[in-house]
Amino acid sequence: MNSFGASLRRRFGGRIQRVSIDAGFTCPNVDGAVARGGCNFCDNRSFSPSRRVRLQQVSEQLDLGMQSVRRRYDRVAGFIAYFQPATNTYAPVDQLREVYQLALGRSDDVVGLAIGTRPDCVPDSVLDLMSELALRHHVSLEFGMQTMHDAGLQWMNRAHSHEHMINAIDRARGRGFECCVHIILGIPGESHEMMMQTADEVARLGFDAIKLHNLYSVKGTPLGEEVLAGTIQMMERDAYVQTVVDFLERMSPETIVERVSGDAPPNYLIEPKWCLEKSALRLEIEQEFQRRGTRQGSRYRPPKVPPCMRPRPADNTPQSIRDQIDTRGRLPVLKMES
Ligand code: SF4
């Protein structure tokens, strides 16, 4: 696998660690801009449109995170501020710039940003901002695609379609920042063949990096309730390992593999418990590659139209989301207090 750690080492000459930041964003799938309730696997109870995070708290999170990493590892060459919970491009662009620059300017050791978002929440104004920041820093924009199948997206209550993902990546690719895709394996109703169709679609669309997650359930979510009631089964460990290897064989050898499983804190996770054994799982995946005599990219078929040759489409961001982003001043979407 073209692993994330190795790719960062090549670029920065040492260990780079991510520090997770909660900047107080909410989500258009929670506040009603496109839907309410959020995705069925997401514990979004805290994503209230009225919550406030002070700018100082963003700095404090970064400082505490960096200190904690330094206690764990002897040598750290730098940090990536990872804007992780909620939809981290969902605020007026001026506010986004303010919070991202705050993180980048906090310390010379902050070498870049990773920004998690939805495919329907990246109007051109946000992509322009990413390109601007990427002139001097490593910037990774992480899209929650999850699957190429709209039935699966509907089951999760994502409130966007795969068409939004195609539109977003065709506008975002090749603009100086990294485009990373999040995929969930084990969505109920998706066969192995359907997951491989998603793999081929990821390869066709030409993302720079990928994070693979098993579907897992946590407390306080609609999915968690269904799993506890026994109406939904999570994927078995062996099937997951096989599926990950099948998936990565279809990826380009150039694609950076940032994750091969997802997990949650043990007291919060319902099922499957096996995903807590991250290192063992990774080893099993590597051993399965060895057993087969294959590697990432073994079954990659370059798309007929190279991703860089795909035409750039018109921005299809929903108007209700643009109304929150393409505006001046401060909206209640993100209430930062200096
Ligand atoms: S889009 Fe992301 S933040 Fe919003 S509800 Fe879904 S998983 Fe949660």
Residues whose N, C-alpha, C, O or C-beta is under 5 A from the ligand:
A	BS01	SF4	C27 N29 G38 C39 C42 N44 A86 T87 R118
